[in-house]
Amino acid sequence: MQRTHSRGLSAPVQAPALALAAYDAGVEAVCQIAAAFDGDSWFAQTPCPEWRAFELAGHLRCVADDFNEYLDDAPMSRYARLMATGAHPDTLGRKLARQNAAELAALADASPAEHIAAFASAARGYARRLAAVWDLPHHQYRDTVVTVGGMAGAACAEWHLHAFDLARALGADYRPADPAAVLAGWRAGLPHLPVPSASLGARAVRHFDPWHAVLAASGRPSPVAVEEGALWSSLAAWPPRLRRRRRD
């Protein structure tokens, strides 16, 4: 892995301890929410229109393996070569979507629980590799260099967003305990997908919510209060059984 940077760096990368705490919390959230599924509920639709919950479990396994591969080959990985094209974000999104679909189709048959266990092992293994190479270049998008620590921020956001997707498939709510750290990770690791602050509305500008910003940047719908004056709860605040959204 080369130790030289060219051009500008992405948004400031958090200190490893803070960033990795948020990363680990995302992995744990996925595992805890996945544990609430049973055989039938794994067929529920997620907010990702192309995936039901059992397919999202397989995708998580594939993506955790991908992050390890990208780190192995940085800064010349297939992801780095794609980002080096400087293509429009929509083009990059389509290419990555095709990659995701192909990897999922090629994934060996296994139960969703087995996929989640493999995801957790790969994701935690990835985290253990990061501190020693945190400041090294991972890839570059146009004039912006993303470091290994920045890409770890992208992975952190990925895990929390898919925890949200799994929770929604169960009819439950999810909000990370440290949404500001998740937003910082998004900004550091995904410069081709800037946070669309202008689209958050006047109220959001006055009362900026970092988690709503991440949801908006990822193309997911903004949450609504489930009770008057109530915002989405964190996983730590959930009762033993997942809280269900009220359906009036």
BADOKOL-458277 format. One record per residue (C-alpha): residue number from 1; x, y, z; residue in three letters. Coordinates in nm, 3 decimals. Example, Ala and Ser with C-alpha at 12.3 -4.5 7.8 and 13.67 -1.06 7.14 Angstrom:
2
R    k       c1       c2       c3    r
R    1    1.230   -0.450    0.780  ala
R    2    1.367   -0.106    0.714  ser
//
This chain:
248
R    k       c1       c2       c3    r
R    1    0.000    0.000    0.000  met
R    2    0.152    0.331   -0.109  gln
R    3    0.206    0.608    0.145  arg
R    4    0.166    0.906   -0.086  thr
R    5   -0.137    1.129   -0.133  his
R    6   -0.215    1.336   -0.439  ser
R    7   -0.447    1.635   -0.454  arg
R    8   -0.696    1.712   -0.180  gly
R    9   -0.823    1.494    0.101  leu
R   10   -1.187    1.412    0.163  ser
R   11   -1.381    1.560    0.455  ala
R   12   -1.193    1.535    0.785  pro
R   13   -1.163    1.179    0.910  val
R   14   -1.251    1.113    1.272  gln
R   15   -0.997    0.979    1.517  ala
R   16   -0.979    0.600    1.490  pro
R   17   -1.125    0.533    1.836  ala
R   18   -1.437    0.741    1.776  leu
R   19   -1.489    0.620    1.420  ala
R   20   -1.436    0.255    1.508  leu
R   21   -1.677    0.279    1.801  ala
R   22   -1.948    0.394    1.559  ala
R   23   -1.842    0.124    1.313  tyr
R   24   -1.863   -0.150    1.576  asp
R   25   -2.203   -0.019    1.684  ala
R   26   -2.328   -0.056    1.327  gly
R   27   -2.213   -0.418    1.308  val
R   28   -2.376   -0.492    1.643  glu
R   29   -2.700   -0.322    1.536  ala
R   30   -2.723   -0.539    1.224  val
R   31   -2.667   -0.853    1.431  cys
R   32   -2.918   -0.760    1.701  gln
R   33   -3.192   -0.665    1.458  ile
R   34   -3.128   -0.972    1.242  ala
R   35   -3.175   -1.189    1.550  ala
R   36   -3.538   -1.072    1.569  ala
R   37   -3.626   -1.231    1.232  phe
R   38   -3.785   -1.571    1.196  asp
R   39   -3.835   -1.791    0.891  gly
R   40   -4.130   -1.598    0.750  asp
R   41   -4.019   -1.245    0.834  ser
R   42   -3.698   -1.287    0.634  trp
R   43   -3.920   -1.257    0.324  phe
R   44   -4.033   -0.906    0.421  ala
R   45   -3.955   -0.620    0.185  gln
R   46   -3.684   -0.373    0.288  thr
R   47   -3.665   -0.004    0.188  pro
R   48   -3.423   -0.120   -0.085  cys
R   49   -3.673   -0.214   -0.358  pro
R   50   -3.446   -0.481   -0.505  glu
R   51   -3.401   -0.670   -0.176  trp
R   52   -3.613   -0.858    0.069  arg
R   53   -3.462   -0.908    0.412  ala
R   54   -3.305   -1.245    0.335  phe
R   55   -3.140   -1.097    0.025  glu
R   56   -3.010   -0.804    0.229  leu
R   57   -2.848   -1.056    0.466  ala
R   58   -2.659   -1.202    0.170  gly
R   59   -2.567   -0.855    0.044  his
R   60   -2.421   -0.763    0.381  leu
R   61   -2.200   -1.070    0.366  arg
R   62   -2.083   -0.979    0.016  cys
R   63   -2.011   -0.617    0.102  val
R   64   -1.809   -0.703    0.413  ala
R   65   -1.597   -0.932    0.198  asp
R   66   -1.566   -0.655   -0.063  asp
R   67   -1.435   -0.406    0.194  phe
R   68   -1.163   -0.651    0.291  asn
R   69   -1.074   -0.708   -0.074  glu
R   70   -1.058   -0.333   -0.142  tyr
R   71   -0.824   -0.289    0.153  leu
R   72   -0.606   -0.577    0.036  asp
R   73   -0.562   -0.413   -0.305  asp
R   74   -0.564   -0.043   -0.209  ala
R   75   -0.499    0.194   -0.367  pro
R   76   -0.535   -0.007   -0.690  met
R   77   -0.845   -0.212   -0.608  ser
R   78   -1.131   -0.258   -0.853  arg
R   79   -1.326   -0.007   -0.642  tyr
R   80   -1.036    0.241   -0.668  ala
R   81   -1.023    0.192   -1.044  arg
R   82   -1.396    0.259   -1.069  leu
R   83   -1.373    0.575   -0.858  met
R   84   -1.070    0.692   -1.057  ala
R   85   -1.290    0.727   -1.364  thr
R   86   -1.449    1.029   -1.197  gly
R   87   -1.783    0.925   -1.343  ala
R   88   -2.110    1.086   -1.245  his
R   89   -2.252    0.944   -0.918  pro
R   90   -2.550    0.797   -1.104  asp
R   91   -2.316    0.604   -1.333  thr
R   92   -2.114    0.480   -1.038  leu
R   93   -2.433    0.378   -0.862  gly
R   94   -2.550    0.172   -1.158  arg
R   95   -2.215   -0.005   -1.187  lys
R   96   -2.205   -0.084   -0.818  leu
R   97   -2.566   -0.204   -0.827  ala
R   98   -2.475   -0.446   -1.107  arg
R   99   -2.176   -0.565   -0.904  gln
R  100   -2.396   -0.616   -0.598  asn
R  101   -2.651   -0.815   -0.797  ala
R  102   -2.385   -1.035   -0.954  ala
R  103   -2.217   -1.107   -0.620  glu
R  104   -2.548   -1.193   -0.458  leu
R  105   -2.639   -1.427   -0.743  ala
R  106   -2.305   -1.606   -0.708  ala
R  107   -2.327   -1.638   -0.330  leu
R  108   -2.339   -1.995   -0.202  ala
R  109   -2.670   -2.110   -0.060  asp
R  110   -2.697   -2.051    0.313  ala
R  111   -2.957   -1.940    0.562  ser
R  112   -2.994   -1.567    0.636  pro
R  113   -2.861   -1.629    0.986  ala
R  114   -2.549   -1.790    0.837  glu
R  115   -2.502   -1.491    0.607  his
R  116   -2.531   -1.253    0.902  ile
R  117   -2.277   -1.455    1.102  ala
R  118   -2.034   -1.446    0.808  ala
R  119   -2.097   -1.073    0.769  phe
R  120   -2.018   -1.011    1.134  ala
R  121   -1.695   -1.211    1.117  ser
R  122   -1.575   -1.033    0.801  ala
R  123   -1.680   -0.688    0.923  ala
R  124   -1.510   -0.728    1.260  arg
R  125   -1.200   -0.867    1.094  gly
R  126   -1.191   -0.562    0.867  tyr
R  127   -1.206   -0.330    1.167  ala
R  128   -0.908   -0.500    1.329  arg
R  129   -0.696   -0.422    1.021  arg
R  130   -0.760   -0.050    1.006  leu
R  131   -0.565    0.129    1.278  ala
R  132   -0.220    0.051    1.134  ala
R  133   -0.309    0.193    0.791  val
R  134   -0.568    0.454    0.889  trp
R  135   -0.409    0.752    0.713  asp
R  136   -0.299    0.576    0.394  leu
R  137   -0.475    0.643    0.063  pro
R  138   -0.755    0.404   -0.024  his
R  139   -0.883    0.554   -0.349  his
R  140   -0.938    0.885   -0.523  gln
R  141   -1.250    1.039   -0.671  tyr
R  142   -1.177    1.329   -0.904  arg
R  143   -0.964    1.569   -0.695  asp
R  144   -1.039    1.406   -0.361  thr
R  145   -0.831    1.138   -0.193  val
R  146   -1.016    0.906    0.044  val
R  147   -0.797    0.748    0.310  thr
R  148   -0.843    0.406    0.465  val
R  149   -1.000    0.580    0.763  gly
R  150   -1.236    0.761    0.530  gly
R  151   -1.343    0.434    0.370  met
R  152   -1.400    0.291    0.716  ala
R  153   -1.646    0.577    0.761  gly
R  154   -1.827    0.470    0.445  ala
R  155   -1.847    0.115    0.582  ala
R  156   -1.980    0.246    0.912  cys
R  157   -2.258    0.431    0.732  ala
R  158   -2.333    0.119    0.526  glu
R  159   -2.387   -0.094    0.836  trp
R  160   -2.611    0.160    1.010  his
R  161   -2.818    0.215    0.696  leu
R  162   -2.871   -0.157    0.651  his
R  163   -2.962   -0.186    1.020  ala
R  164   -3.229    0.073    0.939  phe
R  165   -3.340   -0.133    0.637  asp
R  166   -3.372   -0.450    0.844  leu
R  167   -3.562   -0.268    1.115  ala
R  168   -3.804   -0.124    0.864  arg
R  169   -3.862   -0.471    0.720  ala
R  170   -3.982   -0.570    1.068  leu
R  171   -4.199   -0.261    1.099  gly
R  172   -3.964   -0.117    1.360  ala
R  173   -3.762    0.203    1.395  asp
R  174   -3.385    0.246    1.409  tyr
R  175   -3.157    0.537    1.483  arg
R  176   -2.785    0.507    1.561  pro
R  177   -2.670    0.612    1.905  ala
R  178   -2.412    0.852    1.754  asp
R  179   -2.562    0.982    1.429  pro
R  180   -2.304    1.261    1.404  ala
R  181   -2.027    1.001    1.382  ala
R  182   -2.218    0.816    1.109  val
R  183   -2.260    1.139    0.912  leu
R  184   -1.891    1.222    0.953  ala
R  185   -1.808    0.876    0.818  gly
R  186   -2.035    0.927    0.518  trp
R  187   -1.873    1.259    0.435  arg
R  188   -1.519    1.125    0.472  ala
R  189   -1.574    0.809    0.271  gly
R  190   -1.824    0.902    0.002  leu
R  191   -1.724    1.235   -0.155  pro
R  192   -1.913    1.142   -0.474  his
R  193   -2.237    1.141   -0.272  leu
R  194   -2.247    1.474   -0.088  pro
R  195   -2.510    1.534    0.176  val
R  196   -2.798    1.715   -0.001  pro
R  197   -2.850    1.979    0.265  ser
R  198   -3.061    2.196    0.038  ala
R  199   -3.315    1.917   -0.001  ser
R  200   -3.368    1.869    0.371  leu
R  201   -3.609    2.160    0.392  gly
R  202   -3.620    2.476    0.599  ala
R  203   -3.718    2.294    0.917  arg
R  204   -3.425    2.052    0.883  ala
R  205   -3.186    2.342    0.829  val
R  206   -3.308    2.502    1.151  arg
R  207   -3.302    2.170    1.339  his
R  208   -3.030    1.979    1.158  phe
R  209   -3.042    1.607    1.224  asp
R  210   -2.731    1.417    1.110  pro
R  211   -2.918    1.087    1.079  trp
R  212   -3.186    1.241    0.858  his
R  213   -2.902    1.383    0.647  ala
R  214   -2.747    1.037    0.601  val
R  215   -3.085    0.890    0.508  leu
R  216   -3.138    1.167    0.253  ala
R  217   -2.789    1.128    0.106  ala
R  218   -2.847    0.754    0.065  ser
R  219   -3.179    0.810   -0.113  gly
R  220   -3.390    0.674    0.172  arg
R  221   -3.707    0.849    0.288  pro
R  222   -3.682    1.074    0.590  ser
R  223   -3.844    0.930    0.901  pro
R  224   -4.157    1.072    1.061  val
R  225   -4.248    1.086    1.427  ala
R  226   -4.442    0.783    1.541  val
R  227   -4.600    0.970    1.829  glu
R  228   -4.651    1.341    1.881  glu
R  229   -4.317    1.496    1.965  gly
R  230   -4.131    1.163    1.939  ala
R  231   -3.832    1.103    1.711  leu
R  232   -3.690    0.771    1.606  trp
R  233   -3.541    0.575    1.894  ser
R  234   -3.192    0.434    1.915  ser
R  235   -3.136    0.061    1.933  leu
R  236   -3.020    0.096    2.293  ala
R  237   -3.361    0.236    2.389  ala
R  238   -3.564   -0.050    2.242  trp
R  239   -3.756   -0.280    2.478  pro
R  240   -3.677   -0.655    2.472  pro
R  241   -3.916   -0.697    2.180  arg
R  242   -3.875   -0.458    1.887  leu
R  243   -4.098   -0.156    1.903  arg
R  244   -4.356   -0.165    1.625  arg
R  245   -4.461    0.145    1.439  arg
R  246   -4.817    0.246    1.511  arg
R  247   -5.045    0.190    1.215  arg
R  248   -5.354    0.403    1.254  asp
//
